[in-house]
């Protein structure tokens, strides 16, 4: 069966790790179509992986299997899981990496991977990506059902929710959930989180941003720092031809207030 399998990791590309994943998948299903979503997630940065997975998976066709591993707890008691959300499947560690998928789809089902028949043996305590998640992704691509892989669970690990917090006087508190390679600061604000898309002010690190652009090079607004609704649907803080993160000296997790 020719099924698409995406790969998202913090492994980088200088070691053999990514090639090993692909080798295990292709050894089980030579017809699998493997797509690298990214291997440049910051080491151990689970929330960065969660955001990138949320932003990227929607571009793929129904039936896609998403292998996602950012796994600082590899070898510990954290569970290996598969998530069934609509017509997409997600395979990886139960450490919050799939929080935003589960938040988006309240009907998603989660299964604890316990059927070792589908693992690669012997299982390394330090490379579950190769020995558990890759062979399970390959099995799914051949039509193996989630119920055959393990037991359904109701208590998957979750990160802090994406939903911003409503404060007094119409203010809303959010945070920076991702900083991309251009230095754009992606917040957790969606249009539905704001009472109006016009006239609001964004406050971060003591700096008030009043400027809103339709796109990055919008000539109608020449403020150096501005906001824009990004391609993933979230409000972004950006700087013209520069890094907003560096200019504002912000980092992942910093508080953002809208009023």
N, C-alpha and C positions, 0 to 999 in steps of 0.2 A: 504493500500500500504506500502511495506517495502522500505523506502527510507533512505539513510544515511544522518544524520544531524550532522555536526561537531560543537563544541563549543569552542570559544576562548574568554577569558575575563581576566580582571584584578581583579576578585572577590576573588581569593584565594580559599581555601577549608575549612577554619575554621568556616565559617558562613553558614547559610541556603541558601544562594543565588543560588548556582549552583544546589542544589537539587530542588529548586523551579522552575528553568528553565525546568529541566527535567520533573518535575511533570506536568507542563502546556502542554509541548509537548506531553507527553504520554496520557494525558487526552483527547487530540484531535485525536491523532494517536497512538494507543497502539502498532502498528507494526513498528514504527520508530526505526531505528538503530542509537543510539546516541553515538558519539565518542568524547571524550575530547581531543581537539587539545592541549590546555593548559589553565590553569586558573592562571598562574604565571607571566603574563605580569606585569611589574612594574606599580603601581597605576598611572592612568591618562596618561601613556606613549603611546600616540597614534602612534608614528612612530615605536616603538618597536612592537606594535600589527600589524601594516601594514607590516613590514618585515616578522614577523613570519607567518602571513597569506599567504603572497606571497610564502614563502619557503615551507609551509606545504600543501597547497590545491592541488598541482599538483599530490600528491600521491593518491588522491581519485578518484573513478570512476565517469564517466559522470553521471549527474543527481544529484550529491551531493549538499546539501544545507549547506552553511557555515554561521552559526550564529556567529557574531563577535561584541563584545561590550567592548570598552574602551571609556567611555563616561563621561568625566568631565562636559559636558554641559547638562546633563540630566535634563529635566524639562524646559529648555530654549527654544528659538525659533529655535534651530537647527532641521533640518528635519530628520524624520525616513525614511530610503530608502531601496530599494532592487535593487541589481545590477545583471543583466543577462549578463554573459560573457561566450560565447561558450555554453557548456552544464552544466555549473556550475552557482549556484545562491548564492548571498551573501546578508545577511540581517543585518542591524545595523544602527548606527547613521551617518549622513552626516557631519562628522568632519575631513575628510581626511583619515580615516582608510582604505578606499578602493583605495587610490591614486595609489598604485603600480599595482593593478589589472587593473585599468583603463588605466594606462600608458602602460601596457603590451598588452592590447587589445583595440585598437582604435575603434573597432566596438561594444564595450560593451554598453548596454542600462541601464539607471538608472530611477527608478520610485519612486516618492514621495508617501509614504504610507499615504493615506488619508481616506480609507474606514474603518471606525471604527467598522463595522460589524465584522471584523476579529481581533479586539482587545479584551483583557480581561478587564472586567469592575468591579468596577471602576478602571481607570488608575491612578496609583500612580505617583506623580511628581518626585519621586526619584528612581523608579524601572521600567523603560521602558523595560529593558531586560526581565522581567517576563510578563509585561502587554501588550507590543506591539510586541517586536521582537520574543519572543518564540511562541506566538500563530500564528504570521504570518509565521514563519518557518514551523510550523506544518501544516498550511493551504497549503503552497507550496508543502509539502510532500504528500498531498492528491490530488494534481493536479490543485489547483487553479492557474490561470494565473496571471502574473504580471499586465496586464492591468486592471484586476478586483480589484486589491489592491490599485491602485492609478494612478496618471498622470505621464507620462514620462517627465523628465526634462533634460535640456542640460547644467546646470551649477553646477554640484556637487562640493563640497569643496575639495580642493587638498592641500597636503603638498608640500614641496620643492621637485622638481623632482629628480629621481634617477640618471639621466644622469650627469656624471662629466663635468667639464668645461675645455675647451682647453685653455691653456695659451701660452705665447710666448716661443720660443726656444724648442718647442716639449714637454713642460711640460703639465701635466694634473692635475687639482685640484679636489679632491674628499673629502670624509668625512667618519668617522666611523658611520655606520648606526645601528650597533648592537654589543653588547658584550655578548657572551654566558656564561654559568655557568663555563666553563673551563678557562675563561679569554681570549679566542680568539677574536680578534677585526675584525669584518666583515666590509669591506669597500663597497662602491658603485661602485667599478670597476668590469666590466665584461671583458672577453678576447677581445671582439670587440672594447672596449674603448682604447686599447693599440695598438700602431703600431707594436709592437713585444712582444711576450711572453718571450723573452730571453734578458738578459742583462740590464733590467731596474732597477732603484733604487727607493726605497720607502722612503720618508722622513716624519716622524711624531714626533712632540714634540722635534725637533732638532736632532733626531736620524736618521741616514741613515742605511737602511736595504738593503743589497745586496744579501742575501742568499734566494734561492728559493728551496723548496722541492716538491717532487711528493706526499708525504704523511707525516704524523706527525712524524713517527719514521724512516724516511729515513736515513739510515746509511752512505750514501755517502756525507752528508753535516752535519757537527757537530756544526754550529753556533747556539748559544743559542736562538737568535731571528731570525725568518725567515718568509717567506711568503709561502702560499700554496693556490691553488685554492680549495675552500671549496665545500661541497656537494650541496649548494644552487646556485653554479655557480659564486659566488663573490670571489674576492681576500681577503684572510684573513691574518692578522698578528698574529703569534702564537709564543709560547715559549715551548721548550721541557720540558714536565712534570711540567709545571708551568703556571702562568697567565701572558700573555703578557701585559694585561691591567694594572696590578699592577706594573710590572717591568718598563713599559714606562710611568706610571702615566697618562694614557689617559682615556677619558670618551666619552660617546656617543656625536656625533656631532663634535668632534675634526677634524681639517683639516688634510688631507693627500695629499702629492704631489708625483707624479711619474715623473721621468725624465730619 
